Amino acid sequence: MESHCLVQRWRRRYVSVFLLLSTTMNTPSAVTHYSIPEEMEEGSVVANLATDLGLDVKTLNRRKMRLDVVANKKYLEVNKETGELYILQKMDREHLCSSKTNCFLKLDATIENPLRMFNIELEIMDINDNSPYFRRDEMHLDISESTAIGERFSLNNAVDPDVGTNSVKTYHLRESDHFNIEIQAGRDGSKFADLILKKALDREQQEVHHLILTAVDGGVPSRTGTANIIVRVLDTNDNAPQFDKESYIINVMENFPIGSLVVTLNATDLDEGINSEIIYSYSLYTSEKTQATFSLNSNNGEITVKEMINYEDFRIYDMEVIATDKGTNSLSGQCKITILVTDMNDNHPEISIKSYQSPIKEDTAVDTVIAVVSVGDKDSGENGIVDIHIADELPFALRESSDNYYELVVSEPLDREKVPEYDITFTVTDRGSPPLSDNETMTLELLDVNDNVPQFPQSFYTIPVMENNAPGALLSSLTAFDPDLHENQYLVYFIIEKEIVNTSISMLFSINPENGNLYALKTFDYEIEKEFLFHIEARDSGVPPLSSNVTVHIIIVDQNDNTPVIVSPWRVHGSVVEDKIPRSTDKGSLVSKVIAIDTDSVQNSRITYQFLQVTDATLFSLDQYNGDIRTMRMFSYRDPRHQRLVVIAKDNGEPALSATVTIKLSTVEPAVKAYSDMTEVPLEYDIFSDLNLYLVIGLGSVSFLLLITVLVTCVLKCQKPMPSKAAPPSRNSVISERNSTIADSTLVSNDAYWYSMFLAETRKGKLVVRQPVPKAGSRYIVSSLPRSTGPDRDQRLSRLYSAGKKDLHVGFNIICYNFVSVCSPGRFLLHFLQP
């Protein structure tokens, strides 16, 4: 059926019937060539021969057209009615052409009237209609067990009558631990396989290996053929004889009859043939007395009594017997035999285990019966009385239930985690002289119960986590241990749910339930979250489950990820701070104060200050810790009027972050010394007049100038308040004015650090009022007002007093630095704001 399908497929596809004609049809050398697949059905049309030969179909009968016979068989015929060449008999390419690669069938077509002959060549194409086969279905190989790995053995190759791609293409060997194959190609393109040893053979483990070799051809679909390979492993003398036991202890009664069998030694050799034949002999360690008392049969290993045994003369005989095989380079094994001569008490006590339970649960209650044993002795009198006991260190006890019957009961609580299995040896001893004894050992296995709670190595874990961590980062592995077995030992980890700042802890962390790996689910920011405290529970899979938990303390470690922010002197982003100072400023005077803050941790937020640029490095100094800018010397006439200072504030992180501020200082000539009066310490304010009121020196009358001066002096004498005894007058301060955007602003701070900044601001020409904030702890409200005169200033101070008069519990000071002509409004404000 398969061949028929192939032929039909060839018929459908093989329209490539073609003619190879000579240059002229009329020449006798013209050859008509056709190609068909083998096994085409009878009656199948090959081609229209009349048309191909240029003959008139109507004249074929009259001209008696005929074809030659090939090998006494006629495979093709011409339909004289239609001129078609068709299959008369199936053609087998393998039968016609045997092993030839190309198969051609040559015919002659003859017509008469006039007589003409045409040469026809028919090519028979191969199809995959034959399966590969081996000349022998079974191959036998004898291989020594000492053969080296990698050794090759030639195998018979398979044969396929088909040719080309339909012939044998490859081989497969059924999976084997010891062998594989390697495919080779011959010069003629045939394929054969070599059997290769890939693992050493051991005849004692497996004497015969059965392999199946499969040959596969290249047809579509492919065909296969198989052969059995039987490998017999040949023995080598590689195993020494071995006794059933390494040592024997034999008890023999005195006066044991001569010729009686004491013991039969049995040694075996895993080899075969002569390599397994064994000879027994005494070793040199066996004394002459022992050899004289007992006889050893060298062929079967029987030891018999040779001389009379006297208990009083010799009680123990030690001997060593050697078993030697007969192979080339013979091998040997030995065993020790100890023969104990006993007195007339010739019967050993006996013990029999009637019933016992194994395994039992480790929580079996005390006094539970585990086994029942019976004891006995065929002797009589003292020799027949039997005592039974077990080892004292075992948590079991023997309790007599009836005559010669004992119960084995649990005497102490059992713990499988300490001792999972007990070998209980029952020893029975009679009271003869000497006493005889026997023993029986039973193995008792304990089954696990879930009686152990999972244990963490630590009860408290502190895990540092660097801020800005990647989500999903592994933080730590919290592994607990449970000494129980099986499902009682399998642990599951989970986080005990709780909320931290309205956020579920499971949204922040996760734990692998199988191995206890703890992961972070988000990126943490030290400035927002500094620590987390939660619990992790480990629960086993027992019934009922047991669990334990451990406290986990996550500490967020700060990174230096915040740049210092300069808060004083205040300036618009990117702008330059401008200040004015009198040219007569003393050495060491405070010119300005730079204050920066950093929201990182204490270590990273420690700020240091230094000059980045300075017009004259000899004129100003900068305290690197508090940011004070002071004069290092007096101004000289050579110093430029404008000084430019660039201050950098750096934090203590790694790497350090920084911010800068630019201060432009202009020097001015002082007009008059400033005065300052201190009233009450807790509430302070300064009112500064204009920085510069220039005296207009005209060409006016000297008398008019003198009169104004006298009038102003009188007014000052009349209106100047008495200085407070509690506070000495302040020294002359520097007259300054700053164009700042924080004028008329209010700042709130909890930090004394801010308070120091505000104290520094008081010398900047501002009114600074410190007042407690109601119900807010130890915070301060600080208001700053620009220095001004006239109604505007009075309105500002009035609003300030009205807003905070209910909470003012202390006085405050007004410090006025101005010309005498404008200080009276300051005095008015002083009286107005005092409580």
Secondary structure in CASP SS format (residue, H / E / C, confidence):
PFRMAT SS
TARGET T0000
AUTHOR 0000-0000-0000
METHOD secondary structure of the structure
MODEL  1
M C 1.00
E H 1.00
S H 1.00
H H 1.00
C H 1.00
L H 1.00
V H 1.00
Q H 1.00
R H 1.00
W H 1.00
R H 1.00
R H 1.00
R H 1.00
Y C 1.00
V C 1.00
S C 1.00
V C 1.00
F C 1.00
L C 1.00
L C 1.00
L C 1.00
S C 1.00
T C 1.00
T C 1.00
M C 1.00
N C 1.00
T C 1.00
P C 1.00
S C 1.00
A C 1.00
V E 1.00
T E 1.00
H E 1.00
Y E 1.00
S E 1.00
I E 1.00
P E 1.00
E C 1.00
E C 1.00
M C 1.00
E C 1.00
E C 1.00
G C 1.00
S C 1.00
V E 1.00
V E 1.00
A E 1.00
N E 1.00
L H 1.00
A H 1.00
T H 1.00
D H 1.00
L H 1.00
G C 1.00
L C 1.00
D C 1.00
V H 1.00
K H 1.00
T H 1.00
L C 1.00
N C 1.00
R C 1.00
R C 1.00
K C 1.00
M C 1.00
R E 1.00
L E 1.00
D C 1.00
V C 1.00
V E 1.00
A C 1.00
N C 1.00
K E 1.00
K C 1.00
Y C 1.00
L E 1.00
E E 1.00
V E 1.00
N C 1.00
K C 1.00
E C 1.00
T C 1.00
G C 1.00
E E 1.00
L E 1.00
Y E 1.00
I E 1.00
L C 1.00
Q C 1.00
K C 1.00
M C 1.00
D C 1.00
R H 1.00
E H 1.00
H H 1.00
L H 1.00
C H 1.00
S C 1.00
S C 1.00
K C 1.00
T C 1.00
N C 1.00
C C 1.00
F E 1.00
L E 1.00
K E 1.00
L E 1.00
D E 1.00
A E 1.00
T E 1.00
I E 1.00
E C 1.00
N C 1.00
P C 1.00
L C 1.00
R E 1.00
M E 1.00
F E 1.00
N E 1.00
I E 1.00
E E 1.00
L E 1.00
E E 1.00
I E 1.00
M E 1.00
D C 1.00
I C 1.00
N C 1.00
D C 1.00
N C 1.00
S C 1.00
P C 1.00
Y E 1.00
F E 1.00
R C 1.00
R C 1.00
D C 1.00
E E 1.00
M E 1.00
H E 1.00
L E 1.00
D E 1.00
I E 1.00
S E 1.00
E C 1.00
S C 1.00
T C 1.00
A C 1.00
I C 1.00
G C 1.00
E C 1.00
R E 1.00
F E 1.00
S E 1.00
L C 1.00
N C 1.00
N C 1.00
A E 1.00
V E 1.00
D C 1.00
P C 1.00
D C 1.00
V C 1.00
G H 1.00
T H 1.00
N H 1.00
S C 1.00
V E 1.00
K E 1.00
T E 1.00
Y E 1.00
H E 1.00
L E 1.00
R C 1.00
E C 1.00
S C 1.00
D C 1.00
H C 1.00
F E 1.00
N E 1.00
I E 1.00
E E 1.00
I E 1.00
Q E 1.00
A E 1.00
G C 1.00
R C 1.00
D C 1.00
G C 1.00
S C 1.00
K E 1.00
F E 1.00
A E 1.00
D E 1.00
L E 1.00
I E 1.00
L E 1.00
K C 1.00
K C 1.00
A C 1.00
L C 1.00
D C 1.00
R C 1.00
E C 1.00
Q C 1.00
Q C 1.00
E C 1.00
V E 1.00
H E 1.00
H E 1.00
L E 1.00
I E 1.00
L E 1.00
T E 1.00
A E 1.00
V E 1.00
D E 1.00
G C 1.00
G C 1.00
V C 1.00
P C 1.00
S C 1.00
R C 1.00
T E 1.00
G E 1.00
T E 1.00
A E 1.00
N E 1.00
I E 1.00
I E 1.00
V E 1.00
R E 1.00
V E 1.00
L E 1.00
D C 1.00
T C 1.00
N C 1.00
D C 1.00
N C 1.00
A C 1.00
P C 1.00
Q E 1.00
F E 1.00
D C 1.00
K C 1.00
E C 1.00
S E 1.00
Y E 1.00
I E 1.00
I E 1.00
N E 1.00
V E 1.00
M E 1.00
E C 1.00
N C 1.00
F C 1.00
P C 1.00
I C 1.00
G C 1.00
S C 1.00
L E 1.00
V E 1.00
V E 1.00
T E 1.00
L C 1.00
N C 1.00
A E 1.00
T E 1.00
D C 1.00
L C 1.00
D C 1.00
E C 1.00
G H 1.00
I H 1.00
N H 1.00
S H 1.00
E C 1.00
I E 1.00
I E 1.00
Y E 1.00
S E 1.00
Y E 1.00
S C 1.00
L C 1.00
Y C 1.00
T C 1.00
S C 1.00
E H 1.00
K H 1.00
T H 1.00
Q H 1.00
A H 1.00
T H 1.00
F E 1.00
S E 1.00
L E 1.00
N C 1.00
S C 1.00
N C 1.00
N C 1.00
G C 1.00
E E 1.00
I E 1.00
T E 1.00
V E 1.00
K C 1.00
E C 1.00
M C 1.00
I C 1.00
N C 1.00
Y C 1.00
E C 1.00
D C 1.00
F C 1.00
R C 1.00
I E 1.00
Y E 1.00
D E 1.00
M E 1.00
E E 1.00
V E 1.00
I E 1.00
A E 1.00
T E 1.00
D E 1.00
K C 1.00
G C 1.00
T C 1.00
N C 1.00
S C 1.00
L C 1.00
S E 1.00
G E 1.00
Q E 1.00
C E 1.00
K E 1.00
I E 1.00
T E 1.00
I E 1.00
L E 1.00
V E 1.00
T E 1.00
D C 1.00
M C 1.00
N C 1.00
D C 1.00
N C 1.00
H C 1.00
P C 1.00
E E 1.00
I E 1.00
S E 1.00
I E 1.00
K E 1.00
S E 1.00
Y E 1.00
Q C 1.00
S C 1.00
P C 1.00
I E 1.00
K E 1.00
E C 1.00
D C 1.00
T C 1.00
A C 1.00
V C 1.00
D C 1.00
T C 1.00
V E 1.00
I E 1.00
A E 1.00
V E 1.00
V E 1.00
S E 1.00
V E 1.00
G E 1.00
D C 1.00
K C 1.00
D C 1.00
S C 1.00
G H 1.00
E H 1.00
N H 1.00
G H 1.00
I C 1.00
V E 1.00
D E 1.00
I E 1.00
H E 1.00
I C 1.00
A C 1.00
D C 1.00
E C 1.00
L C 1.00
P C 1.00
F E 1.00
A E 1.00
L E 1.00
R E 1.00
E E 1.00
S E 1.00
S E 1.00
D C 1.00
N C 1.00
Y E 1.00
Y E 1.00
E E 1.00
L E 1.00
V E 1.00
V E 1.00
S C 1.00
E C 1.00
P C 1.00
L C 1.00
D C 1.00
R C 1.00
E C 1.00
K C 1.00
V C 1.00
P C 1.00
E E 1.00
Y E 1.00
D E 1.00
I E 1.00
T E 1.00
F E 1.00
T E 1.00
V E 1.00
T E 1.00
D E 1.00
R C 1.00
G C 1.00
S C 1.00
P C 1.00
P C 1.00
L C 1.00
S E 1.00
D E 1.00
N E 1.00
E E 1.00
T E 1.00
M E 1.00
T E 1.00
L E 1.00
E E 1.00
L E 1.00
L E 1.00
D C 1.00
V C 1.00
N C 1.00
D C 1.00
N C 1.00
V C 1.00
P C 1.00
Q E 1.00
F C 1.00
P C 1.00
Q C 1.00
S C 1.00
F E 1.00
Y E 1.00
T E 1.00
I E 1.00
P E 1.00
V E 1.00
M E 1.00
E C 1.00
N C 1.00
N C 1.00
A C 1.00
P C 1.00
G C 1.00
A C 1.00
L E 1.00
L E 1.00
S E 1.00
S E 1.00
L C 1.00
T C 1.00
A C 1.00
F E 1.00
D C 1.00
P C 1.00
D C 1.00
L C 1.00
H H 1.00
E H 1.00
N H 1.00
Q C 1.00
Y C 1.00
L E 1.00
V E 1.00
Y E 1.00
F E 1.00
I E 1.00
I C 1.00
E C 1.00
K C 1.00
E E 1.00
I E 1.00
V C 1.00
N C 1.00
T E 1.00
S E 1.00
I H 1.00
S H 1.00
M H 1.00
L C 1.00
F E 1.00
S E 1.00
I E 1.00
N C 1.00
P C 1.00
E C 1.00
N C 1.00
G C 1.00
N E 1.00
L E 1.00
Y E 1.00
A E 1.00
L C 1.00
K C 1.00
T C 1.00
F C 1.00
D C 1.00
Y C 1.00
E C 1.00
I C 1.00
E C 1.00
K C 1.00
E E 1.00
F E 1.00
L E 1.00
F E 1.00
H E 1.00
I E 1.00
E E 1.00
A E 1.00
R E 1.00
D E 1.00
S C 1.00
G C 1.00
V C 1.00
P C 1.00
P C 1.00
L C 1.00
S E 1.00
S E 1.00
N E 1.00
V E 1.00
T E 1.00
V E 1.00
H E 1.00
I E 1.00
I E 1.00
I E 1.00
V E 1.00
D C 1.00
Q C 1.00
N C 1.00
D C 1.00
N C 1.00
T C 1.00
P C 1.00
V E 1.00
I E 1.00
V E 1.00
S E 1.00
P C 1.00
W C 1.00
R C 1.00
V C 1.00
H C 1.00
G C 1.00
S C 1.00
V C 1.00
V E 1.00
E E 1.00
D E 1.00
K E 1.00
I E 1.00
P E 1.00
R C 1.00
S C 1.00
T C 1.00
D C 1.00
K C 1.00
G C 1.00
S C 1.00
L E 1.00
V E 1.00
S E 1.00
K E 1.00
V C 1.00
I E 1.00
A E 1.00
I E 1.00
D C 1.00
T C 1.00
D C 1.00
S C 1.00
V C 1.00
Q C 1.00
N C 1.00
S C 1.00
R C 1.00
I C 1.00
T E 1.00
Y E 1.00
Q E 1.00
F E 1.00
L E 1.00
Q E 1.00
V E 1.00
T C 1.00
D C 1.00
A C 1.00
T C 1.00
L C 1.00
F E 1.00
S E 1.00
L E 1.00
D C 1.00
Q C 1.00
Y C 1.00
N C 1.00
G C 1.00
D E 1.00
I E 1.00
R E 1.00
T E 1.00
M C 1.00
R C 1.00
M C 1.00
F C 1.00
S C 1.00
Y C 1.00
R C 1.00
D C 1.00
P C 1.00
R C 1.00
H E 1.00
Q E 1.00
R E 1.00
L E 1.00
V E 1.00
V E 1.00
I E 1.00
A E 1.00
K E 1.00
D C 1.00
N C 1.00
G C 1.00
E C 1.00
P C 1.00
A C 1.00
L C 1.00
S E 1.00
A E 1.00
T E 1.00
V E 1.00
T E 1.00
I E 1.00
K E 1.00
L E 1.00
S E 1.00
T E 1.00
V E 1.00
E C 1.00
P C 1.00
A C 1.00
V C 1.00
K C 1.00
A C 1.00
Y C 1.00
S C 1.00
D C 1.00
M C 1.00
T C 1.00
E C 1.00
V C 1.00
P C 1.00
L C 1.00
E C 1.00
Y E 1.00
D E 1.00
I E 1.00
F E 1.00
S C 1.00
D C 1.00
L C 1.00
N C 1.00
L C 1.00
Y C 1.00
L C 1.00
V C 1.00
I C 1.00
G C 1.00
L C 1.00
G C 1.00
S C 1.00
V H 1.00
S H 1.00
F H 1.00
L H 1.00
L H 1.00
L H 1.00
I H 1.00
T H 1.00
V H 1.00
L H 1.00
V H 1.00
T H 1.00
C H 1.00
V H 1.00
L H 1.00
K H 1.00
C H 1.00
Q H 1.00
K C 1.00
P C 1.00
M C 1.00
P C 1.00
S C 1.00
K C 1.00
A C 1.00
A C 1.00
P C 1.00
P C 1.00
S C 1.00
R C 1.00
N C 1.00
S C 1.00
V C 1.00
I C 1.00
S C 1.00
E C 1.00
R C 1.00
N C 1.00
S C 1.00
T C 1.00
I C 1.00
A C 1.00
D C 1.00
S C 1.00
T E 1.00
L E 1.00
V E 1.00
S E 1.00
N C 1.00
D C 1.00
A H 1.00
Y H 1.00
W H 1.00
Y H 1.00
S H 1.00
M H 1.00
F H 1.00
L H 1.00
A H 1.00
E H 1.00
T H 1.00
R H 1.00
K H 1.00
G C 1.00
K E 1.00
L E 1.00
V E 1.00
V E 1.00
R E 1.00
Q E 1.00
P E 1.00
V C 1.00
P C 1.00
K C 1.00
A C 1.00
G C 1.00
S C 1.00
R C 1.00
Y E 1.00
I E 1.00
V E 1.00
S E 1.00
S E 1.00
L E 1.00
P E 1.00
R C 1.00
S C 1.00
T C 1.00
G C 1.00
P H 1.00
D H 1.00
R H 1.00
D H 1.00
Q H 1.00
R H 1.00
L H 1.00
S H 1.00
R H 1.00
L H 1.00
Y H 1.00
S H 1.00
A H 1.00
G H 1.00
K H 1.00
K H 1.00
D H 1.00
L C 1.00
H C 1.00
V C 1.00
G C 1.00
F C 1.00
N C 1.00
I E 1.00
I E 1.00
C E 1.00
Y E 1.00
N C 1.00
F C 1.00
V H 1.00
S H 1.00
V H 1.00
C H 1.00
S H 1.00
P H 1.00
G H 1.00
R H 1.00
F H 1.00
L H 1.00
L H 1.00
H H 1.00
F H 1.00
L H 1.00
Q C 1.00
P C 1.00
END
